[in-house]
Amino acid sequence: MELTAHSVRFLAIPRVCSCGPLLTGSVSSFSTQGEVVLDKEALVAGAQVFAAVGTVSVAVLAIWGDWFRSKLAAPRLELKLRDRRGNLTSRGNGTATVFYHLVVNNHRHWAPATHVRVLLTRYEKRLPDGTYFPEPLVAPLQLTWAFPQFHELLPTIAKTDTCDLGFLDQGAAQFRLSLYISPNNFSGFLRSGEAMRVHLVARADNAETAPLVVEIAWNGQWSQDMDQLQRHLVVREVSDDKVQS
């Protein structure tokens, strides 16, 4: 193998070069031994092109890196009802109460969702004819996280977290949603014989779930037997088809 000041020689089987435009005009000749001769200037030019592409790529990522990460590496959140049965517990004064919960799952554990909140975006009350009519809601309302006195308001979720949906106390006249604040004109509660649908979403700074609709109906009765209570207080997810109908 011979190396001169103006060319680089290497052994190769003569064939059509697939290297594209970078090597066009740079092949000086095929020797009788099957050598391909490349000009040194062509190699330098090719290196300069690759360096330029790398520089442009770094600039693009610096300017639009957050956009690429939001599309290709963003958290993937899911919001769902934890359990239709609810969770029977008691308050500090001994009053029995049943809580219903939602779960926020992040299916991309390596991309944490930041400042997550579960929001009530809309709610509808059932009319006597069985249809649902939207009630006024000026702005979304945040539901409380489970054990809110020990839980940060806007957590970062890498895997999963639990949110309160609502509760019913023994002897109470209403089922109530579990909210951090409740406006004076808010009617998102249930009395005996009423039903409503709540529209919910888990929203982070860098992700958002698909909307979840939960239907809640109560006939006014109470039981500490959870199997019996499911017949009196029904909490279930509602599909898009049923909501639209």
C-alpha atoms as one frame of an Amber mdcrd trajectory, in Angstrom:
protein
   0.000   0.000   0.000   1.437   3.422  -0.997   0.577   6.771   0.703   1.590
   9.979  -1.097   1.081  13.645  -0.226  -1.845  13.959  -2.637  -3.682  10.665
  -2.541  -4.770   7.776  -0.358  -4.803   4.254  -1.815  -6.705   1.276  -0.414
  -7.547  -2.157  -1.777 -11.101  -2.699  -2.942 -13.056  -4.847  -5.312 -14.010
  -2.701  -8.279 -17.736  -1.925  -8.181 -20.145   0.960  -8.561 -19.598   3.271
  -5.597 -22.711   3.750  -3.400 -21.292   6.610  -1.390 -23.292   9.244  -3.226
 -22.306  12.777  -4.274 -19.522  13.143  -1.705 -17.225  10.863  -3.739 -18.283
  12.067  -7.178 -15.190  13.066  -9.123 -12.890  11.907  -6.348 -12.053   8.531
  -7.850  -8.875   9.083  -9.843  -8.483   5.629 -11.343  -8.742   1.874 -10.901
  -5.274   0.348 -10.941  -4.482  -3.017 -12.395  -4.426  -4.442  -8.834  -8.002
  -3.284  -8.152  -6.994  -0.212  -6.126  -9.261   2.826  -5.812  -7.421   6.132
  -5.535  -9.165   8.946  -3.570  -8.041  12.546  -3.524  -7.094  13.943  -0.120
  -9.120  17.084  -0.864 -12.298  14.981  -1.281 -11.856  13.386   2.134 -11.330
  16.780   3.730 -14.443  18.141   1.996 -16.486  15.185   3.206 -15.329  15.709
   6.779 -16.289  19.370   6.547 -19.790  18.459   5.352 -20.326  16.056   8.246
 -19.051  18.668  10.697 -21.474  21.243   9.258 -24.394  18.817   9.586 -23.441
  18.142  13.199 -23.268  21.865  13.963 -26.701  22.466  12.441 -28.160  19.516
  14.383 -26.839  20.910  17.672 -28.346  24.310  16.852 -31.741  22.760  16.004
 -31.825  20.805  19.267 -30.832  23.899  21.235 -33.712  25.909  19.744 -36.414
  23.271  19.360 -35.186  20.632  21.827 -38.166  21.071  24.160 -40.567  20.597
  21.239 -38.850  17.375  20.149 -38.838  16.067  23.725 -42.534  16.902  24.128
 -43.381  14.878  21.016 -40.915  12.002  21.249 -40.116  11.668  24.945 -43.069
  13.179  26.810 -44.820  11.394  29.692 -47.769   9.218  28.685 -50.456   9.665
  31.311 -53.632   7.694  31.904 -56.506   8.573  34.239 -58.930   5.893  35.413
 -61.322   4.943  38.194 -59.453   2.960  40.847 -62.328   0.853  42.175 -66.108
   0.942  41.720 -66.587  -0.478  45.212 -64.995   2.450  46.999 -62.949   2.376
  50.200 -64.795   2.176  53.538 -63.075   4.037  56.375 -63.997   6.351  59.262
 -63.358   9.936  60.227 -61.715  11.161  63.400 -65.098  11.415  65.144 -65.897
   7.793  64.306 -68.334   8.508  61.454 -68.184   5.833  58.773 -67.444   7.135
  55.296 -66.735   5.676  51.878 -64.248   7.291  49.508 -63.904   6.744  45.770
 -60.547   7.254  44.073 -58.918   7.887  40.717 -55.474   6.684  39.627 -53.005
   8.595  37.460 -50.542   6.270  35.716 -47.447   7.346  33.812 -46.554   4.650
  31.279 -43.178   6.262  30.554 -41.434   6.012  33.903 -38.275   7.566  32.482
 -40.175  10.781  31.591 -41.707  12.217  34.796 -44.840  14.352  34.515 -44.421
  17.628  36.383 -46.968  19.697  38.319 -49.783  17.199  37.836 -53.351  18.079
  38.816 -56.639  16.231  38.290 -59.308  18.660  37.157 -63.073  18.671  36.975
 -63.664  20.366  33.616 -67.421  19.835  33.330 -70.337  18.181  35.110 -73.903
  17.352  34.146 -76.994  16.556  36.210 -79.591  13.991  35.137 -82.988  15.391
  34.221 -86.333  13.618  34.845 -86.368  12.353  31.242 -83.010  10.586  31.735
 -80.899  13.030  29.727 -77.984  14.974  31.202 -77.800  18.756  31.277 -74.511
  20.664  31.854 -74.283  22.803  34.978 -72.351  26.107  35.005 -68.634  25.883
  35.767 -66.586  29.031  35.230 -63.167  27.374  35.532 -61.821  23.847  36.127
 -61.669  22.738  39.765 -58.867  20.588  41.170 -59.666  17.364  42.988 -57.699
  16.546  46.125 -54.899  14.018  46.153 -55.299  11.116  48.565 -54.320  12.222
  52.087 -54.104  15.857  50.953 -52.718  17.095  54.266 -49.560  15.061  53.576
 -49.479  15.349  49.782 -48.051  18.163  47.691 -50.545  20.107  45.626 -48.780
  19.700  42.253 -46.702  16.513  42.393 -44.248  15.033  39.923 -45.418  11.586
  38.805 -42.945   9.057  37.435 -45.117   5.972  37.932 -48.495   6.371  39.650
 -50.442   8.460  42.145 -53.930   8.382  43.676 -56.531  11.131  43.717 -59.815
  11.443  45.639 -62.959  11.539  43.514 -65.655  11.948  46.153 -67.141  10.587
  49.366 -70.348   9.764  51.230 -70.574   9.939  55.016 -72.961   7.726  56.931
 -76.077   9.744  57.748 -75.174  12.514  55.277 -77.751  13.919  52.883 -75.293
  14.339  49.994 -72.544  12.606  48.066 -69.848  15.209  47.492 -66.884  15.543
  45.175 -63.521  15.965  46.897 -62.274  19.410  45.863 -59.674  21.806  47.206
 -62.114  24.679  46.726 -65.854  24.753  46.062 -67.474  27.922  44.646 -70.607
  29.220  46.357 -72.759  28.418  43.324 -71.296  24.926  42.808 -73.933  22.188
  42.672 -71.674  19.211  41.997 -73.177  17.011  44.715 -75.876  14.359  44.805
 -79.001  14.116  46.918 -81.218  11.060  47.150 -82.466   9.936  43.743 -80.039
  12.101  41.761 -77.312  11.286  39.251 -74.563  13.225  37.513 -71.662  12.787
  35.135 -68.306  14.388  35.825 -65.741  15.081  33.109 -62.173  14.802  34.348
 -58.631  15.189  33.044 -55.167  14.821  34.576 -53.015  17.696  33.355 -49.282
  18.265  33.789 -46.923  20.930  32.480 -45.648  18.442  29.903 -48.550  16.013
  29.343 -52.302  15.515  29.549 -54.566  12.482  29.727 -57.524  11.689  27.550
 -60.782  12.889  29.150 -62.462  10.529  31.612 -66.212  10.588  32.265 -67.537
   9.057  35.486 -71.236   8.573  36.166 -72.426   8.706  39.797 -75.947   7.846
  40.979 -77.343   7.517  44.525 -80.719   6.324  45.781 -80.287   7.854  49.228
 -79.548   4.638  51.140 -76.445   3.660  53.091 -74.809   0.383  54.066 -71.463
  -0.576  55.555 -71.692  -3.787  53.548 -69.802  -2.727  50.430 -71.600  -5.235
  48.226 -74.914  -3.746  49.305 -73.669  -0.175  49.018 -72.784  -0.760  45.357
 -76.524  -1.203  44.721 -77.307   2.135  46.377 -74.354   4.230  45.212 -73.193
   3.473  41.671 -69.863   4.898  40.453 -68.662   3.834  37.005 -66.731   4.969
  33.971 -68.788   5.936  30.928 -67.655   5.329  27.350 -67.568   8.095  24.750
 -70.398   6.461  22.795 -72.730   6.585  25.773 -71.777  10.168  26.617 -72.565
  11.312  23.071 -75.876   9.476  23.059
